[in-house]
């Protein structure tokens, strides 16, 4: 349902939860110039506004709304950066006399988003500086997390597009540049120019919600967003080794994918990844960690919207070459069909079980709808996806394996000094 060009409303009609959930998603092109400001805006939304001027006042209002839960978050998808504003509240059928507080919830959201605490041409300087300091402290602690550091370095190695190299929460240098005024300008551009999707999950009065959201005053916008990113495979494998004081070393291998979300090979790719390293019965876990005892932790994951399959391992530095060879052997075995029907069926059952559990989570239902509206005809329903997984054969796994090629290797050598 279109509220305005570039502003869409999606109702998810369900009564399987005791709470309703409303999410407003602001989406824009990922950019060094805006990512830090967007993260700060998300954090500032939670800290107060012109009506509820402190975080304590915000919490008090949420308590009055029968303990509603309010939060913000940021994420990346392809070349797109998303800021989510989410509130969950008790559905009318679970309140005395079926009281419906949806209008009050929408009023609260409007105040948080459209009436922030500001001073002159910027955000309130006191709140801004607190949130800027908090984000800097968070990023400094993340930098000390060796796996986070490895992921950031791998993104720099693998992706040719600079926007894909930026973490979803920005970088320390980008946050340090932000001012109350520059961040406020980014906030204003979010309201005027971002693609906006509003999700309302639960039993609600649709006309009432639509009228209320129309009163928010969203204006025309027509952003061109690329939710999927694909780069050409290069015959040159990018490599980087660095040393860092740490007890264990980290090895990451990134593979180029010739598969896009929900194309004909997507179900087979999910099975391939499951066989490789997504589960406790997977080859990486069983053969590298359990059988050879060469990894403290190991696994694999697919970033389908940016075309990467990544293998990660926490190891002892002297085992780097042995682990690399073993990882390569696990991939080669899968590409050659060296796995059993029993392993295949177990992996498919694990994927189906995970998908079934996901139907009991509100966030997953919202993401399914988002995929449907942004990817149009390429999104499978939950039941269709399960049938697609069930139909994956050994030959399908072998075929998709030929579309997976090593592109980058990162090794953080842990040293005692």
Rosetta blueprint (number, residue, H / E / L):
1 X L
2 X E
3 X E
4 X E
5 X L
6 X L
7 X E
8 X E
9 X E
10 X E
11 X E
12 X E
13 X L
14 X L
15 X L
16 X L
17 X L
18 X L
19 X E
20 X E
21 X E
22 X E
23 X E
24 X E
25 X E
26 X E
27 X E
28 X E
29 X E
30 X L
31 X L
32 X L
33 X L
34 X L
35 X H
36 X H
37 X H
38 X H
39 X H
40 X H
41 X H
42 X H
43 X H
44 X H
45 X H
46 X L
47 X L
48 X L
49 X E
50 X L
51 X L
52 X L
53 X L
54 X L
55 X H
56 X H
57 X H
58 X H
59 X H
60 X H
61 X H
62 X H
63 X H
64 X H
65 X L
66 X L
67 X L
68 X L
69 X E
70 X E
71 X E
72 X E
73 X E
74 X E
75 X E
76 X E
77 X E
78 X L
79 X L
80 X E
81 X E
82 X E
83 X E
84 X E
85 X E
86 X E
87 X E
88 X E
89 X E
90 X E
91 X L
92 X H
93 X H
94 X H
95 X L
96 X H
97 X H
98 X H
99 X L
100 X L
101 X L
102 X H
103 X H
104 X H
105 X H
106 X H
107 X H
108 X H
109 X H
110 X H
111 X H
112 X H
113 X H
114 X H
115 X L
116 X E
117 X L
118 X E
119 X E
120 X L
121 X L
122 X E
123 X E
124 X L
125 X H
126 X H
127 X H
128 X H
129 X H
130 X H
131 X H
132 X H
133 X H
134 X H
135 X H
136 X H
137 X H
138 X H
139 X H
140 X H
141 X H
142 X H
143 X H
144 X H
145 X L
146 X H
147 X H
148 X H
149 X H
150 X H
151 X H
152 X H
153 X H
154 X H
155 X H
156 X H
157 X H
158 X H
159 X L
160 X L
161 X L
162 X H
163 X H
164 X H
165 X H
166 X L
167 X L
168 X L
169 X L
170 X L
171 X L
172 X H
173 X H
174 X H
175 X H
176 X H
177 X H
178 X L
179 X L
180 X H
181 X H
182 X H
183 X H
184 X H
185 X H
186 X H
187 X H
188 X H
189 X H
190 X H
191 X H
192 X H
193 X H
194 X L
195 X E
196 X E
197 X E
198 X E
199 X E
200 X E
201 X E
202 X L
203 X L
204 X L
205 X L
206 X H
207 X H
208 X H
209 X H
210 X H
211 X H
212 X H
213 X H
214 X H
215 X L
216 X L
217 X L
218 X L
219 X L
220 X L
221 X L
222 X L
223 X L
224 X L
225 X L
226 X L
227 X L
228 X L
229 X L
230 X L
231 X L
232 X L
233 X L
234 X L
235 X L
236 X L
237 X L
238 X E
239 X E
240 X E
241 X E
242 X E
243 X E
244 X E
245 X E
246 X L
247 X L
248 X L
249 X E
250 X E
251 X E
252 X E
253 X E
254 X E
255 X E
256 X E
257 X E
258 X L
259 X L
260 X L
261 X L
262 X L
263 X L
264 X L
265 X L
266 X H
267 X H
268 X H
269 X H
270 X H
271 X H
272 X H
273 X H
274 X H
275 X H
276 X H
277 X H
278 X H
279 X L
280 X L
281 X L
282 X L
283 X H
284 X H
285 X H
286 X H
287 X H
288 X H
289 X H
290 X H
291 X H
292 X L
293 X L
294 X L
295 X L
296 X L
297 X E
298 X E
299 X E
300 X E
301 X E
302 X E
303 X E
304 X L
305 X L
306 X L
307 X L
308 X E
309 X E
310 X E
311 X E
312 X E
313 X E
314 X E
315 X E
316 X L
317 X H
318 X H
319 X H
320 X H
321 X H
322 X H
323 X H
324 X H
325 X H
326 X H
327 X H
328 X H
329 X H
330 X H
331 X H
332 X H
333 X H
334 X H
335 X H
336 X L
337 X L
338 X L
339 X L
340 X L
341 X H
342 X H
343 X H
344 X H
345 X H
346 X H
347 X H
348 X H
349 X H
350 X H
351 X H
352 X H
353 X H
354 X H
355 X H
356 X H
357 X H
358 X H
359 X L
360 X L
361 X L
362 X H
363 X H
364 X H
365 X H
366 X H
367 X H
368 X H
369 X H
370 X H
371 X H
372 X H
373 X H
374 X H
375 X H
376 X H
377 X H
378 X H
379 X L
380 X L
381 X L
382 X H
383 X H
384 X H
385 X H
386 X H
387 X H
388 X H
389 X H
390 X H
391 X L
392 X L
393 X L
394 X H
395 X H
396 X H
397 X H
398 X H
399 X H
400 X H
401 X H
402 X L
403 X L
404 X E
405 X E
406 X E
407 X E
408 X E
409 X E
410 X E
411 X E
412 X E
413 X E
414 X E
415 X E
416 X L
417 X L
